[in-house]
Amino acid sequence: SGERIDGEISLGDVDALVLGVMKEFQVPGAAVGVLRDGKVVLAKVYGLRDSTGKLPVTADTVFAIGSVTKSFTAASCATVVDEGKLDWDKPVHEYLPWFRLHDPIATELITARDLLTHRSGLPRHDFIRMSTPLARDEFMRRLPYLEPSKTFRETFQYNNLMYVAAGFLCAERAGMSWEDLVRKRLFEPLEMKNSTVAVSETQKLADFARPHVQDGGAARATDFYDYQRFGIGPNGAVNSSVHDMLKYLQMHLEGGKAGGRQVISQRQMRELHSGVTATGDGG
């Protein structure tokens, strides 16, 4: 397997890396894609998409992509900014007058940019993502009960819940749900035909990966986690295949273009790719 995918890396190198990681973490199946100079140079699959049924992964197998979803939320928000319906730096309460956080200063000042860059002052509060089934608008109205652990804009604190707020805000400004915003503004123009925004949709497809957990040193199939049940889709609900994700990656590398169309303006792509919050030591 000495075939080269560029001047320095061989297909064998990729195989060794992927198979080593899969063994270390007991991953039943994976798919890997590589773009180079605007062309797909690798879209390779490994292992099984369902260890119970012995079904192989294909390039169209739909996987949950977890927090890579956050980039879809930010990118879909950029399309709303392009429309002039949202400003990254206007306070959220100017768009949602009822919006509140526990900290009155954060309530007054927090913007879409703040929501998307982990500087709200709130720690994770991730218990709510597992314990409390809520409609998204009801979830939003409970945010004031979550206490901050830092001063607003003091430091980087990774926060899933503020991405829910950002997705809700942008969807409200666009006049549709977050799910439809991602479908219409990203999946459709990019022709991501094997991508979904809910596991209920994924499980209707012919080719999808089952979730697994580690159990006694081996992978065991488990149930899907339903982001919509807890109202928190914008932080993690996207599901996609390696073929579709290569299309999404290509749009980012080409400054917001896909199929000759400017899906997101170059100006907003620069905003998406600009650093905002320093993460310090990365802890």
N, C-alpha and C positions, 0 to 999 in steps of 0.2 A: 504494500500500500504506500508506495513512494510518490503517488500522484500529488502534485503541488496545487494548493489553492491560492498561494502567492509565492513571492520569491523566497520566503523564509519558513513558511509553515506548510507541512504536508498533511494530507488527509489522515495519515497514520498518527501524526501528533494530536490531531483533534480527537480521533478515536480513543487514543490512550488517555487523554484528559477526561473525556466524557465518561468513559467506562470506569475510570478510577473514581470519579466523584459518585457515580451511580452505586458503585460497590460500597463506598464509605458510608453513604447515607441511605442505603437500602432502597434506592429509587427504582421502581419497576420499569419505567419507560420515560423517554425523553426525546425531544426533537431540537435540532440545532440548525440555525441558518446564518449565513455569512454573505454580506454584500461587499463588493469591491468595485470602485469606479462606476457605480450605478448599475452594476450587474450582479445577479445572484450567482455566487460561485460555490455555494454549498447550501443544501437543504436536505439534511440527513436525519434519519430516525433510528432509535435504539429501543430495544426491549418491548415491553407489553403495556398496553393502555388499560388493561383490566386483568390483574393477576389471577382473578378467580376464573375468568373465561378463557385465558390464554390467547387474548386477542392482541395482535401486533399494533404498535404505533405506526401511523402513516403521516405523510406531510400535511394531511387535512385533519388529523386528529385534533379535536378542540380540548385545550387544557384551560383550567382556571389560571389566570396570570397574576392574581393577587394584587399587590400594591403597584404593579406597573399600570394598573387602572388609573392611578392618580395622574399619570401623564395624559391619559385620555380626558380626564376631567379638566385639567388645565388647558389642553388643546381645544376642547369644545368651548371653554370659556373664552378663549382667544377669538373664536368666530363671532361671539356675541360682542366683544370689544370692537371687532372689525365692523360690525353693524352699527356701531355708535350707541348701543343700548346699555353698555357697561363701561366704566372707567376703572382701570386697575386700582387707582389711588383715591377714589371717592369713598367715604365711609359707607359701610353696608347699610346703616340705618336710613340713609338717604333713599335707598331702594326698597328696603323692608322696614318701615317705621316702627314696627313692633319688635324688631330684633334686639335681644339683650344678651349680655354675658354677666357673670357674677361681678366682675370688676367694672365699675362705672366708667373708668377712663378707657378701658378696652372697648366697651360698648360705644363710646362716643367717637373713637378714632379708628377702630379696626376696619380694614379695607379688604377687597378681594385679594390683593397681593399678600397681605398678612395671612389670610386664611390658607393660602397656598404655599407659604414658606415657613411654617412651623415656628412662628414667633408670637403666638397669642398669649403666652404665659401659662397656658393650661398643660398639665401633664397628660398622659394618655387617657386615663379614665376608661380604659378599654372594657371594664366589666359591663358597661351598658351595651356593648356589642354582642354580648352573650346572654344577658339576663333579662332584657326588657324588649319584647316585641312591640314596635311602634310604627305608625305611619310616619313618613318623613317630615311632614309639617308638624306633627306632635313632637317628634324628636327634636326639631329645631326649637320649639317653645320650652323645652326642658333644659336647654343649655345653661340658663342662668343659675341652675342649682349645682353646677359643677365648679368647684373652687379651683382657682389658679394656684400654682406653686412658685411662680416667678412673676416679676413685674412684666407688664405688657412690653413686648419688643426687647426684653432684656437679653434673651438667649435663645438658642435653638432647642426646641423640645418637640420631637416627632409626635404628630397628633393626627390620628385617623379622623376624629370627629370634625375638625375644622375643614377637612376635605368634603365631608358630607354637607357642611354649611355652604362651601363654595359651589358645589354641584347644584344644591338647591337654589342658591342665589342666581346663578347663570341660567338655569332652566326657567326660573320665574321670569327673568328678563327676556328670555327668548319665547315665552308663552307656550311652553311644553314641559313634559317631564324630563328629568335627567336622562332616563333611558332613551327617550325619543331624540333628545339632543345629540347623544353619542351616535345613535343609528343614522340620523339624517345628516349630521355635519361631518362625520368621519367614516363610518362603515360604508355608507352608500357612495360617496364620491371616490373613495379608495377601492371600491369593489371588494370589500372584506366580507365575502359571502358566507364564510364559515365562522363568523364571530357573533357572540351574543352578549347581552348585558344581564342575564339572569340564568341561574342553573336550571330553572324550570324550562327554559328554552333549550339549553344545552342537551338535556336528557331526552329531547324529542328528535335529536339528530342521530344519524346512523353511525357516526364515528366520533366518540368522545372518550376522554380519559376519566376513569373513576378516581376519586380521591383515596389516598392510602395514609395510614399512620404506621409508625414503628411499633412493633409489638414483639418483645422477646428477641430482638436482633433481626427481625424480618418484617417485611411490609405486609400489612393487612388492609384489605379494602374496607372503607368506611362510608358513612353517609355524607352527602353534600352539605355544605354550609350555605344557608339561604340568606344572602345579604338583604334581600327585599323584605324578608320577615322582620328584620330589625331596623329597617328604614335607612340603611347605611350604604347603599349601593355605590355612591360616588367614590368611596375609598378603596373598593376592591372587587367589584362584581363583574368585570369584563372577563370574557372567556374567548380564546382565540387559538388559531393554528400557526405553525411555523410559516406557511405560505402567506397567510394574512398579515402576520407580524412583520414579515419582510417588506410588504407594501407600506405598512405604517412607518417602519424605519426609513424606507426610501423617501417618504414625504418629508421627514425631519431633515434628512441629508440634503434634500433638494430645495430647502428654504420654503417649505409649505406647498410645493407643487405636486400634483398627481395627475397623470394622463393629460398633461398639457394645460391643466387648470390650476389656478392659484386657490387652493382650498383654504389656506390661512395666509394672510399677507406676510411679506418678508419682515415688515416692521414688527408684527406680533410674534413671528417666529424668533426674532432677536430677543424680545421680552421673555419668551418661554425659556430660552437658553442662557439667559444672563443670571449670574449669581446674585443672591439677595442676602441670605442669612449665613453668617459664618458658623460652622459647626464645631469650632474649637478642636479638641483632641479627638473628636469623633465618637466619644463615649455616649 
